[in-house]
Amino acid sequence: MLRRYGEVLNIPVICADSGKKAGVVKDVMFSPDKKEVKAFLLENTGLSLKKKVVFFEKLSHLGGDAAVIGDSGSVTEMDRQDYAVAFPEEGRLLGLKVFSKTGGEIGSVRDVIFDGISGKVEGFEISDGLFQDVMGGRKMLPLFGRVELGKDFAVVENEAIEEMQGTGGGIKNKLLK
């Protein structure tokens, strides 16, 4: 089942063995090289300076209302140095500018769609400005073919852009019905 980055934020992480809440998802960390979810960063509670992380492979299930882990041992606490080693690349995809292989700017990533079982990034929700979003809706860019994800930019094949063309909604499509 496909999940969106925006839908996963603020859901609770629950331990299956005790029914206790281990935390709440604050952010999703991605591996740009592998194009997959690497971990969920949990909100920090209390005075601890350590970051609480649940690596994706530790999830038992990712539902619409909660993420389930086996037990509290599935949560890893990391100091700043351990966190930097575990996530050497930024790990964030939101805001990346997307370009075609021919150099045309497509827009920027506003949401990330990923497989809730494998963690594989399947596509991006693309915005090319507020006016265009309202009029034509945001478009879904499937990630197939060769896709290069850098720190600041993503470059996609022209076939993916062609597939994206008819995916928006917006006022324009509502008026034409």
C-alpha positions in Angstrom: 0.0 0.0 0.0 1.3 3.4 -0.9 1.9 6.0 1.7 2.6 9.8 1.6 5.2 11.6 3.7 2.6 14.1 4.8 0.3 11.3 6.0 2.9 9.6 8.2 3.9 12.7 10.1 2.4 12.9 13.6 1.2 9.3 13.7 2.0 7.4 16.9 4.5 4.6 17.0 3.1 1.7 19.1 4.9 -1.3 20.7 3.0 -4.5 19.8 4.2 -6.4 22.9 3.0 -3.9 25.4 0.5 -1.6 23.6 2.5 1.4 24.8 3.3 4.4 22.7 7.0 4.7 21.8 6.6 8.1 20.3 5.2 10.2 17.5 6.7 10.4 14.0 8.3 13.8 13.6 10.1 13.3 10.2 10.8 10.6 7.6 14.5 10.1 6.7 15.1 8.9 3.1 18.2 7.4 1.5 18.5 9.3 -1.8 21.0 6.7 -3.1 18.7 3.8 -2.6 15.5 5.8 -3.2 13.8 4.4 -0.1 12.7 5.3 3.4 15.6 4.8 5.9 14.0 5.7 9.2 11.4 7.6 11.1 12.6 10.3 13.5 10.4 10.5 16.6 9.6 13.7 18.4 11.9 14.4 21.3 10.2 14.5 24.7 11.8 15.6 28.0 15.2 17.0 28.2 17.1 14.3 26.4 19.5 15.6 23.7 19.5 12.2 22.0 17.4 11.6 18.9 14.9 8.7 18.9 14.9 6.8 15.6 13.0 3.8 14.3 14.7 2.2 11.3 12.2 1.2 8.6 13.2 -2.5 8.8 12.2 -2.5 12.5 8.5 -1.7 11.6 6.1 -4.5 12.0 3.4 -2.6 10.1 2.7 0.9 8.8 -1.0 1.6 9.0 -3.0 4.7 8.2 -3.4 5.6 11.9 -0.2 4.2 13.5 3.2 2.6 13.0 3.6 -0.7 14.9 7.0 -1.9 16.1 7.7 -5.2 18.0 8.9 -3.7 21.2 10.6 -0.6 22.7 13.9 -2.1 21.8 13.1 -1.2 18.2 13.7 2.5 19.0 17.3 3.6 18.7 18.6 6.6 20.7 21.4 8.4 19.0 23.6 11.2 20.0 24.5 13.9 17.5 27.6 12.0 16.2 25.8 8.7 15.8 23.0 10.4 14.0 25.4 12.1 11.6 27.0 8.7 10.8 23.7 7.0 10.3 22.4 9.8 8.1 25.4 11.2 6.2 23.3 12.5 3.4 20.6 15.0 4.2 17.9 12.4 3.9 15.2 14.9 3.0 13.5 15.0 -0.4 10.9 17.8 0.2 11.8 21.0 -1.6 14.1 19.3 -4.2 13.9 21.1 -7.6 13.0 18.6 -10.3 14.4 18.8 -13.8 14.0 16.7 -16.9 17.0 15.2 -18.6 16.6 17.8 -21.3 17.1 20.6 -18.7 13.5 21.8 -18.3 12.4 22.6 -14.7 9.4 20.5 -13.7 8.7 22.0 -10.3 9.6 21.1 -6.7 8.8 18.1 -4.5 5.9 18.9 -2.1 5.2 15.3 -1.0 6.9 11.9 -1.3 4.9 8.7 -2.1 6.5 5.5 -0.9 5.6 1.8 -0.5 4.5 1.2 3.1 5.9 -2.4 3.0 9.2 -2.1 1.2 9.9 1.6 1.9 10.7 2.2 -1.8 10.1 5.7 -3.1 7.5 5.4 -5.9 6.9 9.0 -6.8 6.7 12.7 -6.0 3.9 15.1 -5.7 5.1 18.1 -7.7 4.3 21.8 -7.3 5.1 24.4 -9.9 3.8 27.4 -8.0 0.7 28.3 -6.0 -1.3 29.6 -9.0 -0.6 26.5 -11.0 -1.5 24.3 -8.0 -4.9 25.9 -7.6 -5.7 26.0 -11.4 -4.3 22.7 -12.5 -3.6 20.8 -9.2 -0.4 19.2 -8.1 0.9 16.5 -10.4 2.1 13.1 -9.5 5.5 12.2 -10.9 6.1 8.4 -10.9 9.8 7.5 -10.4 10.5 4.9 -13.0 13.4 4.7 -15.3 16.6 6.4 -14.4 16.2 9.0 -11.6 19.1 10.9 -10.1 18.6 12.4 -6.6 21.1 14.9 -5.4 21.2 17.2 -2.4 19.5 20.1 -4.2 18.1 18.6 -7.4 16.4 15.6 -8.9 16.7 14.7 -12.6 14.1 12.4 -14.2 13.5 10.7 -17.5 11.2 12.4 -20.1 9.0 9.3 -20.0 8.1 9.9 -16.3 7.3 13.5 -17.2 5.0 12.4 -20.0 3.2 10.0 -17.5 2.8 12.9 -15.1 1.1 15.3 -17.5 -2.5 14.3 -16.9 -2.4 13.7 -13.1 -3.4 17.1 -11.7 -6.8 18.2 -10.5 -7.5 21.8 -9.6 -10.2 24.3 -10.5 -9.5 24.1 -14.2 -10.4 20.4 -14.4 -13.5 20.9 -12.2 -14.8 23.7 -14.5 -14.2 21.5 -17.6 -16.4 18.7 -16.3 
